[in-house]
């Protein structure tokens, strides 16, 4: 485990994981509000090839509202990023670890919200 996130390798095709992930996030109250295809962007901007790597911006509106109400500048750390990439023939899915991010702020309300978000994101990974 990395200190700032959680990752899980799965034996499922990249495209299938990327297709199924929004519904799994939705079960935990998240919607995908952005999708960045890093490989495509690096090809467009730098003319280089990069493995399949996508960043999804996931948002749980009720929890985002609570976080923004507790700390107006917390938008700097929203939405929650979820990554999907290929590595050594496997698909890796990773999520940010909200408790690690929020620990630097020193706001007890945000820490409580981060714990809830983290539990939800862990359940998404567990469902893969």
N, C-alpha and C positions, 0 to 999 in steps of 0.2 A: 504494500500500500504506500502510496505517496502521501506526504504530510498534508497536502492541500486538496486532495481529491481521492476518489475511489475509482478503481478500474476493474473490469471483468472481461476475460477472454471467452468468446463463445465460438462454437463450431457451426456457425450459421453464416451463410453468404452475407457479405457487406450490404448488398441491395435489400435483402430480405429484412435484416436488422433495422436498416434505415426506414424501411416501409412500415414495420411493426412498432417502432419506438413511439411515435406520436400517440397511438392508442394506449400504450402502457403508461405513458406520462399522464394522459388524460384521466386514467383511473385514479391517479393520485392528485387530481385537481390542477394539473399543469396544461398549458397550451403552448404550442411551439409558435413563437412570434418572430423568429428569424432563423434563417438557414444559410450558412456560409460554406460553400464548397471550396475548400482551401486549394485543392489540386487545380481546379478550374481557374481560380484567381491567380495562382502563381504562373500558370500557363499564359493567361492573358497579360499579366503585368510584367513578367520576367522572362517569358519564353522558356521556362523550365518545366520538366515533368516531375511530378511528385505523386506519391502513392495516394490512394483514395483516403480522404480525410475531410470530414464534415463537422462543423460546429453548429449545434442547435441552441438557440436561445429559448429557454423554457421559463414560463412565468405562471405562478399560481396567484391570480389576481387578489383574492382576499388576504393572503399572507404578504403580498407585495404592498398592498394598501397599509397594512399594519406596520410594516417596516418603514415605509415612507412617512407615516404619521409619527413614528418614534424618532426618526432621523432623516431630515429632508434631503441630505446629501447622499443617502445610501443608494440612490440611483446610479452612483458611480460603480456599484458592484452588482447591479441588476442588468439583465435577467440571469438566471442560473444557467451556466454553460454545461452542455452535455456534448461529449465528443464521440465520434464513431470513426474508426480507422482500421486499415488492414495492416497486419504485422505477422510476418512469417506464416502466411497461409491461414491465419485466423482473423476474426473480427474482434476488435477491442472496443468496448463501450466504457466511457468514463464520465464521472460527474464531479462537479466542484464539491468541496466539503465546506458547507456554509459555516459551520462552527469555527473552522480555522480562519475564514475571512472575517467573521464578525468579532472574533476575539480581540483583534487589534483596535476595535472601536471603543470598547469599554462601556457599552450600553446594555444593561441587564435585560431590557425588553427585547433588544435585537438578538441577544444570546438565546433567549427562550424561543423566539421565532426561528432562529437558525437551527435549533435542535429539531423542531417540527419539520422544517424543510428537509433537513438531512435524513431524517427517518423516512420521509416519503421518497426521496431520491434513492436511498438504499433499497427500498422495496421495489422500485423500478428495476434496479440492477438484479435483484434477486429473482425477478420474474423472467429474466432472459434465459 
